[in-house]
Amino acid sequence: MSLAKSFGGLREVKLSELDLNNIGSWPAAVRAIACLLVLVIIIALGYNFHLKELQEQLEQQQSEEQTLKQQFEAKAAQATNLEAYKEQMKEMESSFGALLKQLPSDTEVPGLLEDITRTGLGSGLEFEEIKLQPEVAQQFYIELPIQISVVGGYHDLATFVSGVASLPRIVTLHDFEIKPVSQDSTTKLRMSILAKTYRYNEKGVQK
């Protein structure tokens, strides 16, 4: 029987008459189609359970390869500029050391209070209060707040603020409040201000 006749006979085959327990009795064309379907199913299952997983692993490795390439390029650029970075580090360390020298130690705080008092008196002000507040610890430094209350003219207050800002040690000024001493006086003013100086926090750096 020719192949054409075999496939032509498929029109006469009824699926209900096929015996699954006796596949050998099926027409040759039906057996060929059944084998082809089984092969297609096996290939599809093999792709889903094996080849697809390998494809995902390949895509993941390709993505990791791209990331590693970018990291390598970044590190190569850093290595190229290593000498420049070292020079910048030296400059930063030098600048940082200069700043640290401006931070007062515990023993210098009384002297700083004297400098602030001298600056205020030299500006023509009258001190009502100059009082140290509790320290505030930060990571690299410790704040030493100083509450100040002075009385004087507007220009005298401006001269005092400018003088404190010009002290050799770092002093920052916060929370200004200026108001007349009394309702009858507009020239004599009271200024409350919070000055902050700083000292190096060695314990914080060691952590």
LINPEKA-V918266 format. One line per field, one symbol per residue. ss: DSSP state (H for helix, E for strand, L for the rest). psi: psi as a letter, one per 20 degrees, with the letter a starting at -180 (. if undefined). A space follows every 50 residues. Layout:
ss = ???
psi = ???
This chain:
ss = LLHHHHHHHHHHLLHHHLLLLLHHHLLHHHHHHHHHHHHHHHHHHHHHHH HHHHHHHHHHHHHHHHHHHHHHHHHHHHHHLHHHHHHHHHHHHHHHHHHH HLLLLHHHHHHHHHHHHHHHHHLLLEEEEEEELLLEELLLEEEEEEEEEE EELHHHHHHHHHHHHLLLLLEEEEEEEEEELLLLLLLLEEEEEEEEEEEE LHHHHHL
psi = prhghghhihhipphhipohimhhiqqghghggggggggggggghhggif hgghgghghghhghggghgggggghhhghhjghhhgghgggghgghhhhh hipqrhiighhhhhggghgghhjkqpphpopprqqopagirppnqopppq parghggghgghgghjqhqppqprlqopqqhrhipihoqpppqoqprqqp nhhhhh.
